[in-house]
Amino acid sequence: MKKFLSLLCIVAMLAACNPPKNQEAANYQLPAVDDVVMYQVNPRVFAPENSLKVVAQRVDSISQLGANVMWVMPIYPIGKIKSKNSPYSISDYKQVNPEFGTIDDMKSLVDSCHAHGMSLILDWVANHTAWDNVWMEEHKDWYTQDSTGAVIYPPGTDWTDVADLNYDNKDMRAAMIDAMKFWVTEVGVDGFRCDVADQVPADFWKDAITQLRTAAGDRKILMLAEGANPDNFTEGGFDMNYAWGFMGALDSVFCKGGKASYLIDTDKKEYEEIPEGKVKLRFITNHDEATKYSTVQQFGSVEGALAAFISTTFLHGGMLVYGSQEVAYPEKINFFYYVPVDWNSNPEVLSTYKKLIALYKENPAISKGELATFPDDNILVFEKSDKDAKFLVLVNVRNEKKTLKAIPEGWQDQDVTDMMTTKDIKLEKTIELEPFQYLILKKK
């Protein structure tokens, strides 16, 4: 008996000295939805092959940027029939594309993210599959068919490389949810970004999300809809959806000369349409937008892109950074192919993004405080505040000098701190801003 007790003591000591490799990961908790700072990973800008391992090597850098949620674009095998080499054409929902690595590489990436305080959500494509998906041969009735019985691609699109799924089929729905559960229970992902969510019935999402939350047990999961319909929340059960309206307003204001106050109007409209506690994902680019132009091309300069970023994310939260944006990658990126990004190309821009994201995360008044707005044609002006702090944000949305002729009441003749330079300044009744200049001011 003494020998047995001694053995137990030795085992206990060894366990204490050698904790499980993923102990930090096991203790990780998903951030609250209004605290999310999301970073989108397109594996094809990290490496031409075995990119999941390369992404894992950059987890520390992505964490240092300030991200607390990593969204990884589809990593599943790509169909070969009618292929355009799109990662959104999936031939098997439970496998990893050899181009990107193995399922063990994916598990390692999840563990690495958790160990760095980040969650990881996977892109999920529920609207359609590749033409040679493993379901196609045995379950043709799982797909939408025309009057002749031929399977069709999604109506109203030019997505000829994919086959439209039939959501009238209960067996297909069950198989889809089963595949989603696999990544949550077997790989440990923390949720999904759901592609073209508005084209999939909301009652399916409600069922899927309910089952996923049950399957996750004590773990929380994050569900993001690539959609703009309020029923993503009221009927589907999502936590976040896309701020497509705000993206359109951003283009109108920064690129077409629209009034800066249009951003304020759009922000108000978007949040009036959704339930309290839900969040719109705000961005100046993503994988779709980047196929058209880089942020530098769209907003005219690095300074223009930064001004757009602050206008987009400081106004009402829901921050997204698309991998490559933080180093001001100068060209468009076609995510159908490998496009190398030099992560050391613009250290000053990277440093600015780090500082902005740190300000956003360290000051709840900025990320989710009470909003007060002050309409102006050329300068976006708003105040964010809570019981602990009050900030005034000014963004010149023009590529030329502009003057704010009336500093908001309560800020005139006040001593404030410029949060980007940490210098103290005294506001007067007016202020002139350089092209695309922004100020984040804290009342002393």
ROKELUM-303445 format. One record per residue (C-alpha): residue number from 0; x, y, z. Coordinates in Angstrom, 2 decimals, always signed. Example, Ala and Ser with C-alpha at 12.3 -4.5 7.8 and 13.67 -1.06 7.14 Angstrom:
2
+-----+---------+---------+---------+
:   n :      xx :      yy :      zz :
+-----+---------+---------+---------+
:   0 :  +12.30 :   -4.50 :   +7.80 :
:   1 :  +13.67 :   -1.06 :   +7.14 :
+-----+---------+---------+---------+
//
This chain:
444
+-----+---------+---------+---------+
:   n :      xx :      yy :      zz :
+-----+---------+---------+---------+
:   0 :   +0.00 :   +0.00 :   +0.00 :
:   1 :   +2.86 :   +2.39 :   +0.87 :
:   2 :   +4.52 :   +1.61 :   -2.47 :
:   3 :   +1.24 :   +2.36 :   -4.25 :
:   4 :   +0.83 :   +5.70 :   -2.45 :
:   5 :   +4.43 :   +6.61 :   -3.23 :
:   6 :   +3.81 :   +5.83 :   -6.89 :
:   7 :   +0.73 :   +8.07 :   -6.87 :
:   8 :   +2.78 :  +10.90 :   -5.37 :
:   9 :   +5.45 :  +10.53 :   -8.04 :
:  10 :   +2.82 :  +10.56 :  -10.79 :
:  11 :   +1.22 :  +13.66 :   -9.28 :
:  12 :   +4.60 :  +15.44 :   -9.07 :
:  13 :   +5.42 :  +14.59 :  -12.68 :
:  14 :   +2.02 :  +15.88 :  -13.79 :
:  15 :   +2.61 :  +19.13 :  -11.92 :
:  16 :   +6.04 :  +19.59 :  -13.49 :
:  17 :   +4.86 :  +18.60 :  -16.96 :
:  18 :   +1.39 :  +20.10 :  -17.54 :
:  19 :   -0.46 :  +19.06 :  -20.69 :
:  20 :   +0.93 :  +20.70 :  -23.80 :
:  21 :   -2.38 :  +22.37 :  -24.54 :
:  22 :   -3.21 :  +23.44 :  -20.98 :
:  23 :   -3.15 :  +27.12 :  -21.94 :
:  24 :   -5.38 :  +26.35 :  -24.89 :
:  25 :   -7.80 :  +24.44 :  -22.66 :
:  26 :   -8.15 :  +27.51 :  -20.40 :
:  27 :   -8.84 :  +29.87 :  -23.28 :
:  28 :  -12.20 :  +31.66 :  -23.45 :
:  29 :  -13.83 :  +33.30 :  -26.46 :
:  30 :  -14.04 :  +37.12 :  -26.15 :
:  31 :  -17.41 :  +38.81 :  -25.76 :
:  32 :  -18.90 :  +39.66 :  -29.14 :
:  33 :  -18.48 :  +43.43 :  -28.58 :
:  34 :  -14.79 :  +42.88 :  -27.76 :
:  35 :  -13.98 :  +41.00 :  -30.98 :
:  36 :  -10.95 :  +42.16 :  -32.99 :
:  37 :  -10.94 :  +39.80 :  -35.96 :
:  38 :   -8.06 :  +38.96 :  -38.28 :
:  39 :   -8.86 :  +37.26 :  -41.58 :
:  40 :   -6.37 :  +34.66 :  -42.80 :
:  41 :   -6.18 :  +33.89 :  -46.49 :
:  42 :   -3.75 :  +30.92 :  -46.47 :
:  43 :   -2.69 :  +31.77 :  -50.01 :
:  44 :   -0.85 :  +34.92 :  -48.94 :
:  45 :   +1.26 :  +33.02 :  -46.41 :
:  46 :   +2.86 :  +30.25 :  -48.48 :
:  47 :   +2.41 :  +28.33 :  -51.76 :
:  48 :   +2.15 :  +25.05 :  -49.83 :
:  49 :   +1.85 :  +23.84 :  -46.23 :
:  50 :   +0.49 :  +27.29 :  -45.43 :
:  51 :   -1.25 :  +26.24 :  -42.20 :
:  52 :   +2.16 :  +25.63 :  -40.66 :
:  53 :   +3.33 :  +29.03 :  -41.86 :
:  54 :   +0.22 :  +30.70 :  -40.43 :
:  55 :   +0.96 :  +28.95 :  -37.12 :
:  56 :   +4.45 :  +30.46 :  -37.19 :
:  57 :   +2.87 :  +33.91 :  -37.48 :
:  58 :   +0.33 :  +33.50 :  -34.68 :
:  59 :   +2.57 :  +35.44 :  -32.31 :
:  60 :   +2.78 :  +38.37 :  -34.75 :
:  61 :   -0.98 :  +38.33 :  -35.34 :
:  62 :   -1.57 :  +38.28 :  -31.59 :
:  63 :   +0.84 :  +41.20 :  -31.13 :
:  64 :   -1.13 :  +43.15 :  -33.72 :
:  65 :   -4.03 :  +42.92 :  -31.27 :
:  66 :   -6.32 :  +40.31 :  -32.81 :
:  67 :   -8.32 :  +38.07 :  -30.49 :
:  68 :  -10.23 :  +36.13 :  -33.18 :
:  69 :   -8.67 :  +34.53 :  -36.24 :
:  70 :  -10.96 :  +33.79 :  -39.18 :
:  71 :   -9.43 :  +31.24 :  -41.54 :
:  72 :  -10.79 :  +31.05 :  -45.07 :
:  73 :  -11.89 :  +27.60 :  -46.36 :
:  74 :   -9.15 :  +24.98 :  -45.93 :
:  75 :  -11.10 :  +22.04 :  -47.41 :
:  76 :  -10.24 :  +20.13 :  -50.62 :
:  77 :  -11.20 :  +22.04 :  -53.76 :
:  78 :  -13.29 :  +20.38 :  -56.46 :
:  79 :  -11.67 :  +19.56 :  -59.80 :
:  80 :  -14.73 :  +19.42 :  -62.06 :
:  81 :  -15.49 :  +22.85 :  -63.59 :
:  82 :  -12.87 :  +24.19 :  -61.17 :
:  83 :  -11.80 :  +27.82 :  -60.88 :
:  84 :   -9.45 :  +26.91 :  -58.02 :
:  85 :  -11.71 :  +28.67 :  -55.56 :
:  86 :  -11.50 :  +27.59 :  -51.90 :
:  87 :  -15.28 :  +28.11 :  -51.78 :
:  88 :  -15.77 :  +25.05 :  -54.04 :
:  89 :  -15.56 :  +22.23 :  -51.53 :
:  90 :  -15.30 :  +18.54 :  -52.38 :
:  91 :  -15.22 :  +17.21 :  -48.79 :
:  92 :  -16.35 :  +19.08 :  -45.68 :
:  93 :  -14.36 :  +16.88 :  -43.28 :
:  94 :  -10.92 :  +17.02 :  -44.91 :
:  95 :   -8.08 :  +19.52 :  -45.37 :
:  96 :   -6.77 :  +20.57 :  -48.77 :
:  97 :   -3.24 :  +19.07 :  -49.16 :
:  98 :   -2.19 :  +22.45 :  -50.59 :
:  99 :   -2.65 :  +23.88 :  -47.10 :
: 100 :   -1.50 :  +20.93 :  -45.00 :
: 101 :   -3.15 :  +18.25 :  -42.87 :
: 102 :   -5.87 :  +18.05 :  -40.28 :
: 103 :   -3.15 :  +17.78 :  -37.62 :
: 104 :   -1.73 :  +21.07 :  -38.91 :
: 105 :   -5.18 :  +22.58 :  -38.43 :
: 106 :   -5.41 :  +21.23 :  -34.89 :
: 107 :   -1.98 :  +22.66 :  -34.12 :
: 108 :   -3.04 :  +26.06 :  -35.45 :
: 109 :   -6.13 :  +26.02 :  -33.23 :
: 110 :   -4.03 :  +25.13 :  -30.18 :
: 111 :   -1.49 :  +27.84 :  -31.01 :
: 112 :   -4.21 :  +30.45 :  -31.32 :
: 113 :   -5.72 :  +29.46 :  -28.00 :
: 114 :   -2.34 :  +29.53 :  -26.29 :
: 115 :   -1.95 :  +33.12 :  -27.53 :
: 116 :   -5.37 :  +34.20 :  -26.31 :
: 117 :   -7.05 :  +34.03 :  -29.71 :
: 118 :  -10.04 :  +32.02 :  -30.83 :
: 119 :  -10.24 :  +30.55 :  -34.32 :
: 120 :  -13.30 :  +30.42 :  -36.53 :
: 121 :  -13.48 :  +28.59 :  -39.85 :
: 122 :  -15.11 :  +29.73 :  -43.05 :
: 123 :  -18.16 :  +27.55 :  -43.75 :
: 124 :  -19.80 :  +27.24 :  -47.16 :
: 125 :  -23.31 :  +25.88 :  -46.70 :
: 126 :  -24.95 :  +27.22 :  -49.85 :
: 127 :  -23.16 :  +25.03 :  -52.41 :
: 128 :  -20.46 :  +22.41 :  -52.96 :
: 129 :  -18.04 :  +21.41 :  -55.68 :
: 130 :  -19.50 :  +19.35 :  -58.52 :
: 131 :  -17.37 :  +16.41 :  -57.37 :
: 132 :  -18.22 :  +16.70 :  -53.69 :
: 133 :  -18.42 :  +13.32 :  -51.96 :
: 134 :  -22.18 :  +13.87 :  -51.59 :
: 135 :  -22.89 :  +14.25 :  -55.31 :
: 136 :  -22.69 :  +10.65 :  -56.49 :
: 137 :  -24.90 :   +9.09 :  -53.83 :
: 138 :  -27.17 :  +12.00 :  -52.94 :
: 139 :  -28.19 :  +13.86 :  -56.07 :
: 140 :  -31.44 :  +14.76 :  -54.33 :
: 141 :  -29.41 :  +16.87 :  -51.90 :
: 142 :  -28.91 :  +19.34 :  -54.76 :
: 143 :  -31.20 :  +21.80 :  -56.54 :
: 144 :  -32.30 :  +20.49 :  -59.93 :
: 145 :  -33.96 :  +22.04 :  -62.96 :
: 146 :  -37.05 :  +20.72 :  -64.75 :
: 147 :  -34.96 :  +18.10 :  -66.56 :
: 148 :  -33.43 :  +16.77 :  -63.34 :
: 149 :  -30.02 :  +18.36 :  -63.93 :
: 150 :  -28.23 :  +19.83 :  -60.93 :
: 151 :  -27.76 :  +23.60 :  -61.26 :
: 152 :  -25.31 :  +26.18 :  -59.99 :
: 153 :  -26.66 :  +28.88 :  -57.61 :
: 154 :  -29.37 :  +30.86 :  -59.42 :
: 155 :  -28.62 :  +34.49 :  -60.16 :
: 156 :  -24.85 :  +34.01 :  -59.98 :
: 157 :  -21.95 :  +33.16 :  -62.29 :
: 158 :  -20.64 :  +30.56 :  -59.83 :
: 159 :  -20.46 :  +27.83 :  -62.43 :
: 160 :  -17.82 :  +25.92 :  -60.44 :
: 161 :  -20.28 :  +24.97 :  -57.69 :
: 162 :  -23.56 :  +23.07 :  -57.35 :
: 163 :  -26.52 :  +24.54 :  -55.45 :
: 164 :  -27.70 :  +22.65 :  -52.37 :
: 165 :  -31.35 :  +21.77 :  -51.77 :
: 166 :  -32.46 :  +22.91 :  -48.31 :
: 167 :  -35.81 :  +21.19 :  -48.70 :
: 168 :  -33.90 :  +17.96 :  -48.04 :
: 169 :  -33.76 :  +17.15 :  -44.32 :
: 170 :  -31.03 :  +14.53 :  -44.73 :
: 171 :  -28.72 :  +17.06 :  -46.37 :
: 172 :  -29.37 :  +19.51 :  -43.55 :
: 173 :  -28.45 :  +16.86 :  -40.99 :
: 174 :  -25.26 :  +15.95 :  -42.85 :
: 175 :  -24.26 :  +19.62 :  -43.05 :
: 176 :  -24.71 :  +20.11 :  -39.31 :
: 177 :  -22.81 :  +16.90 :  -38.62 :
: 178 :  -19.88 :  +18.20 :  -40.66 :
: 179 :  -19.88 :  +21.50 :  -38.77 :
: 180 :  -19.93 :  +19.66 :  -35.44 :
: 181 :  -16.85 :  +17.70 :  -36.53 :
: 182 :  -14.71 :  +20.83 :  -36.62 :
: 183 :  -16.00 :  +22.01 :  -33.24 :
: 184 :  -15.70 :  +18.72 :  -31.35 :
: 185 :  -12.77 :  +17.03 :  -33.12 :
: 186 :  -10.59 :  +19.99 :  -34.11 :
: 187 :  -11.58 :  +22.53 :  -31.48 :
: 188 :  -12.58 :  +25.51 :  -33.62 :
: 189 :  -14.54 :  +28.27 :  -31.90 :
: 190 :  -17.24 :  +28.87 :  -34.48 :
: 191 :  -17.76 :  +29.79 :  -38.10 :
: 192 :  -17.93 :  +32.63 :  -40.58 :
: 193 :  -20.83 :  +31.49 :  -42.75 :
: 194 :  -20.53 :  +32.26 :  -46.45 :
: 195 :  -23.52 :  +33.82 :  -48.30 :
: 196 :  -25.63 :  +33.24 :  -45.19 :
: 197 :  -28.60 :  +35.14 :  -46.63 :
: 198 :  -28.99 :  +32.51 :  -49.35 :
: 199 :  -29.41 :  +29.69 :  -46.82 :
: 200 :  -32.73 :  +29.42 :  -44.92 :
: 201 :  -32.67 :  +31.11 :  -41.53 :
: 202 :  -34.37 :  +28.12 :  -39.88 :
: 203 :  -31.42 :  +25.96 :  -40.91 :
: 204 :  -29.00 :  +28.35 :  -39.21 :
: 205 :  -31.12 :  +28.37 :  -36.07 :
: 206 :  -31.05 :  +24.57 :  -35.91 :
: 207 :  -27.34 :  +24.38 :  -36.75 :
: 208 :  -26.29 :  +27.04 :  -34.24 :
: 209 :  -28.40 :  +25.48 :  -31.48 :
: 210 :  -26.83 :  +22.07 :  -32.09 :
: 211 :  -23.31 :  +23.51 :  -32.34 :
: 212 :  -23.65 :  +25.32 :  -29.02 :
: 213 :  -24.86 :  +22.08 :  -27.42 :
: 214 :  -22.01 :  +20.10 :  -28.96 :
: 215 :  -19.46 :  +22.67 :  -27.73 :
: 216 :  -20.53 :  +22.05 :  -24.11 :
: 217 :  -19.04 :  +24.63 :  -21.76 :
: 218 :  -17.16 :  +26.31 :  -24.60 :
: 219 :  -18.67 :  +29.37 :  -26.24 :
: 220 :  -18.73 :  +29.64 :  -30.03 :
: 221 :  -18.86 :  +32.68 :  -32.29 :
: 222 :  -21.13 :  +32.73 :  -35.33 :
: 223 :  -20.61 :  +35.34 :  -38.05 :
: 224 :  -22.98 :  +35.63 :  -41.01 :
: 225 :  -21.77 :  +36.93 :  -44.33 :
: 226 :  -25.10 :  +38.60 :  -44.69 :
: 227 :  -26.86 :  +41.86 :  -43.95 :
: 228 :  -30.42 :  +40.71 :  -43.19 :
: 229 :  -31.73 :  +41.38 :  -39.68 :
: 230 :  -33.09 :  +37.81 :  -39.67 :
: 231 :  -29.49 :  +36.60 :  -39.38 :
: 232 :  -30.02 :  +37.56 :  -35.73 :
: 233 :  -33.77 :  +37.35 :  -35.11 :
: 234 :  -34.33 :  +34.05 :  -36.93 :
: 235 :  -30.90 :  +32.50 :  -37.42 :
: 236 :  -29.23 :  +33.08 :  -34.06 :
: 237 :  -25.97 :  +34.63 :  -35.29 :
: 238 :  -23.79 :  +36.87 :  -33.09 :
: 239 :  -22.44 :  +39.08 :  -35.88 :
: 240 :  -23.15 :  +39.87 :  -39.52 :
: 241 :  -21.60 :  +42.03 :  -42.23 :
: 242 :  -21.76 :  +45.83 :  -42.36 :
: 243 :  -22.11 :  +45.90 :  -46.13 :
: 244 :  -24.13 :  +49.10 :  -45.90 :
: 245 :  -21.33 :  +50.86 :  -44.07 :
: 246 :  -18.78 :  +49.60 :  -46.60 :
: 247 :  -20.88 :  +51.18 :  -49.34 :
: 248 :  -21.10 :  +54.44 :  -47.38 :
: 249 :  -17.34 :  +54.41 :  -46.90 :
: 250 :  -16.83 :  +54.20 :  -50.66 :
: 251 :  -19.37 :  +56.96 :  -51.21 :
: 252 :  -17.67 :  +59.31 :  -48.75 :
: 253 :  -13.97 :  +58.60 :  -49.25 :
: 254 :  -13.96 :  +57.80 :  -52.96 :
: 255 :  -16.89 :  +59.74 :  -54.41 :
: 256 :  -17.00 :  +62.92 :  -52.34 :
: 257 :  -20.09 :  +62.17 :  -50.26 :
: 258 :  -20.69 :  +64.01 :  -47.00 :
: 259 :  -18.82 :  +62.69 :  -43.96 :
: 260 :  -22.10 :  +62.74 :  -42.04 :
: 261 :  -23.38 :  +59.96 :  -44.34 :
: 262 :  -21.20 :  +57.56 :  -42.33 :
: 263 :  -23.01 :  +58.62 :  -39.17 :
: 264 :  -26.41 :  +58.16 :  -40.81 :
: 265 :  -25.46 :  +54.70 :  -42.09 :
: 266 :  -24.10 :  +53.60 :  -38.73 :
: 267 :  -27.33 :  +54.63 :  -37.04 :
: 268 :  -29.47 :  +52.84 :  -39.62 :
: 269 :  -27.50 :  +49.59 :  -39.37 :
: 270 :  -27.76 :  +49.42 :  -35.59 :
: 271 :  -31.42 :  +50.42 :  -35.47 :
: 272 :  -32.22 :  +47.30 :  -37.53 :
: 273 :  -30.57 :  +44.70 :  -35.28 :
: 274 :  -31.21 :  +43.44 :  -31.73 :
: 275 :  -29.29 :  +44.90 :  -28.82 :
: 276 :  -26.13 :  +42.95 :  -28.05 :
: 277 :  -25.50 :  +41.94 :  -31.67 :
: 278 :  -22.60 :  +43.39 :  -33.67 :
: 279 :  -21.98 :  +44.46 :  -37.28 :
: 280 :  -18.57 :  +43.43 :  -38.60 :
: 281 :  -16.89 :  +46.57 :  -39.94 :
: 282 :  -14.04 :  +46.49 :  -42.45 :
: 283 :  -12.24 :  +48.52 :  -45.11 :
: 284 :  -11.38 :  +45.36 :  -47.05 :
: 285 :  -11.73 :  +41.58 :  -47.03 :
: 286 :  -10.91 :  +38.77 :  -49.44 :
: 287 :  -13.69 :  +39.79 :  -51.84 :
: 288 :  -12.85 :  +43.50 :  -51.84 :
: 289 :   -9.13 :  +42.81 :  -52.17 :
: 290 :   -9.69 :  +41.10 :  -55.52 :
: 291 :  -10.73 :  +44.53 :  -56.89 :
: 292 :   -8.09 :  +46.76 :  -55.31 :
: 293 :   -5.85 :  +47.11 :  -52.29 :
: 294 :   -6.75 :  +49.54 :  -49.49 :
: 295 :   -4.01 :  +51.84 :  -50.78 :
: 296 :   -5.53 :  +51.82 :  -54.26 :
: 297 :   -9.10 :  +52.28 :  -53.06 :
: 298 :   -8.48 :  +55.07 :  -50.57 :
: 299 :   -5.74 :  +56.80 :  -52.52 :
: 300 :   -2.85 :  +56.37 :  -50.09 :
: 301 :   -1.72 :  +54.68 :  -46.90 :
: 302 :   -3.01 :  +57.72 :  -45.00 :
: 303 :   -6.39 :  +57.46 :  -46.69 :
: 304 :   -6.65 :  +53.78 :  -45.77 :
: 305 :   -5.82 :  +54.51 :  -42.12 :
: 306 :   -8.37 :  +57.33 :  -42.01 :
: 307 :  -10.97 :  +54.94 :  -43.44 :
: 308 :  -10.01 :  +52.26 :  -40.89 :
: 309 :  -10.58 :  +54.61 :  -37.95 :
: 310 :  -13.84 :  +55.91 :  -39.42 :
: 311 :  -15.02 :  +52.32 :  -39.85 :
: 312 :  -14.02 :  +50.69 :  -36.58 :
: 313 :  -13.87 :  +53.40 :  -33.91 :
: 314 :  -17.39 :  +54.61 :  -34.64 :
: 315 :  -19.17 :  +51.45 :  -33.51 :
: 316 :  -16.79 :  +48.53 :  -33.05 :
: 317 :  -16.82 :  +45.18 :  -34.86 :
: 318 :  -13.23 :  +45.42 :  -36.08 :
: 319 :  -11.82 :  +43.29 :  -38.92 :
: 320 :   -8.30 :  +43.35 :  -40.36 :
: 321 :   -7.66 :  +41.41 :  -43.57 :
: 322 :   -4.21 :  +39.81 :  -43.53 :
: 323 :   -1.98 :  +42.06 :  -45.74 :
: 324 :   -3.87 :  +45.25 :  -44.88 :
: 325 :   -1.65 :  +45.90 :  -41.86 :
: 326 :   +1.46 :  +46.18 :  -44.04 :
: 327 :   -0.29 :  +48.26 :  -46.73 :
: 328 :   +0.07 :  +45.63 :  -49.45 :
: 329 :   -0.08 :  +47.84 :  -52.56 :
: 330 :   -1.78 :  +45.56 :  -55.12 :
: 331 :   -5.02 :  +43.61 :  -55.35 :
: 332 :   -5.02 :  +39.97 :  -54.20 :
: 333 :   -6.81 :  +37.22 :  -56.11 :
: 334 :   -7.51 :  +34.59 :  -53.46 :
: 335 :   -7.86 :  +31.90 :  -56.13 :
: 336 :   -4.05 :  +31.86 :  -56.35 :
: 337 :   -0.94 :  +32.22 :  -54.22 :
: 338 :   +0.06 :  +35.88 :  -53.79 :
: 339 :   +3.19 :  +36.42 :  -51.66 :
: 340 :   +3.06 :  +39.18 :  -49.06 :
: 341 :   +6.18 :  +40.68 :  -47.51 :
: 342 :   +5.23 :  +41.03 :  -43.84 :
: 343 :   +8.24 :  +43.31 :  -43.22 :
: 344 :   +7.53 :  +45.74 :  -46.04 :
: 345 :   +5.99 :  +48.67 :  -44.13 :
: 346 :   +6.99 :  +48.58 :  -40.45 :
: 347 :   +5.70 :  +52.12 :  -39.80 :
: 348 :   +2.23 :  +51.22 :  -41.07 :
: 349 :   +2.23 :  +48.02 :  -39.01 :
: 350 :   +3.25 :  +50.03 :  -35.94 :
: 351 :   +0.37 :  +52.45 :  -36.53 :
: 352 :   -2.15 :  +49.62 :  -36.79 :
: 353 :   -0.81 :  +48.13 :  -33.55 :
: 354 :   -1.17 :  +51.46 :  -31.78 :
: 355 :   -4.70 :  +52.03 :  -33.08 :
: 356 :   -5.85 :  +48.53 :  -32.14 :
: 357 :   -4.27 :  +48.86 :  -28.69 :
: 358 :   -6.14 :  +52.14 :  -28.13 :
: 359 :   -9.35 :  +50.45 :  -29.23 :
: 360 :   -8.89 :  +47.45 :  -26.94 :
: 361 :   -7.52 :  +49.27 :  -23.90 :
: 362 :  -10.25 :  +51.90 :  -23.84 :
: 363 :  -13.78 :  +50.45 :  -23.63 :
: 364 :  -15.10 :  +53.97 :  -24.13 :
: 365 :  -13.74 :  +53.85 :  -27.68 :
: 366 :  -14.77 :  +50.33 :  -28.62 :
: 367 :  -18.24 :  +50.27 :  -27.06 :
: 368 :  -18.86 :  +53.53 :  -25.24 :
: 369 :  -21.80 :  +55.89 :  -25.66 :
: 370 :  -21.75 :  +57.58 :  -29.06 :
: 371 :  -22.44 :  +61.27 :  -29.72 :
: 372 :  -22.14 :  +62.59 :  -33.27 :
: 373 :  -21.58 :  +66.02 :  -34.81 :
: 374 :  -22.42 :  +66.23 :  -38.55 :
: 375 :  -19.94 :  +67.85 :  -40.93 :
: 376 :  -19.45 :  +67.60 :  -44.68 :
: 377 :  -15.71 :  +66.94 :  -44.74 :
: 378 :  -14.66 :  +65.81 :  -41.27 :
: 379 :  -16.11 :  +62.83 :  -39.41 :
: 380 :  -16.66 :  +64.04 :  -35.84 :
: 381 :  -17.85 :  +61.88 :  -32.98 :
: 382 :  -17.46 :  +61.46 :  -29.24 :
: 383 :  -17.16 :  +58.12 :  -27.41 :
: 384 :  -17.50 :  +58.01 :  -23.65 :
: 385 :  -18.16 :  +55.91 :  -20.57 :
: 386 :  -17.98 :  +56.59 :  -16.83 :
: 387 :  -14.18 :  +56.52 :  -16.92 :
: 388 :  -13.16 :  +58.42 :  -20.04 :
: 389 :  -14.28 :  +60.67 :  -22.87 :
: 390 :  -12.76 :  +60.76 :  -26.36 :
: 391 :  -13.25 :  +63.01 :  -29.36 :
: 392 :  -12.40 :  +61.52 :  -32.75 :
: 393 :  -11.83 :  +63.73 :  -35.80 :
: 394 :  -11.13 :  +62.26 :  -39.26 :
: 395 :  -10.56 :  +64.33 :  -42.38 :
: 396 :  -12.16 :  +62.20 :  -45.10 :
: 397 :  -10.64 :  +64.31 :  -47.89 :
: 398 :   -7.23 :  +64.24 :  -49.54 :
: 399 :   -6.86 :  +67.98 :  -48.93 :
: 400 :   -6.75 :  +70.29 :  -45.94 :
: 401 :  -10.09 :  +70.89 :  -44.26 :
: 402 :  -11.16 :  +73.06 :  -41.34 :
: 403 :  -13.65 :  +72.10 :  -38.68 :
: 404 :  -15.26 :  +75.46 :  -38.05 :
: 405 :  -16.85 :  +74.56 :  -34.75 :
: 406 :  -15.29 :  +72.19 :  -32.22 :
: 407 :  -18.17 :  +70.50 :  -30.35 :
: 408 :  -19.42 :  +72.18 :  -27.20 :
: 409 :  -17.72 :  +70.85 :  -24.12 :
: 410 :  -14.46 :  +70.43 :  -26.02 :
: 411 :  -13.72 :  +74.03 :  -26.96 :
: 412 :  -10.85 :  +75.56 :  -24.97 :
: 413 :  -10.26 :  +72.20 :  -23.26 :
: 414 :   -6.93 :  +70.56 :  -22.45 :
: 415 :   -6.75 :  +67.16 :  -24.16 :
: 416 :   -4.26 :  +64.41 :  -24.87 :
: 417 :   -3.49 :  +63.34 :  -28.43 :
: 418 :   -3.59 :  +59.58 :  -27.96 :
: 419 :   -1.36 :  +58.83 :  -30.96 :
: 420 :   +1.48 :  +61.13 :  -29.87 :
: 421 :   +0.65 :  +61.25 :  -26.10 :
: 422 :   +1.18 :  +65.03 :  -26.29 :
: 423 :   -1.12 :  +67.42 :  -24.43 :
: 424 :   -2.75 :  +70.15 :  -26.49 :
: 425 :   -5.37 :  +72.84 :  -25.95 :
: 426 :   -8.31 :  +72.87 :  -28.31 :
: 427 :   -9.56 :  +76.17 :  -29.65 :
: 428 :  -12.89 :  +76.87 :  -31.33 :
: 429 :  -11.77 :  +75.62 :  -34.75 :
: 430 :   -9.14 :  +73.20 :  -36.03 :
: 431 :   -7.48 :  +72.56 :  -39.39 :
: 432 :   -6.65 :  +69.02 :  -40.42 :
: 433 :   -4.12 :  +67.93 :  -43.04 :
: 434 :   -5.23 :  +65.61 :  -45.88 :
: 435 :   -6.64 :  +62.39 :  -44.35 :
: 436 :   -5.39 :  +63.49 :  -40.91 :
: 437 :   -7.09 :  +62.00 :  -37.88 :
: 438 :   -7.01 :  +62.90 :  -34.19 :
: 439 :   -8.02 :  +60.73 :  -31.24 :
: 440 :   -8.29 :  +63.09 :  -28.30 :
: 441 :   -8.90 :  +62.25 :  -24.65 :
: 442 :  -10.32 :  +64.84 :  -22.28 :
: 443 :   -8.03 :  +65.42 :  -19.34 :
+-----+---------+---------+---------+
//
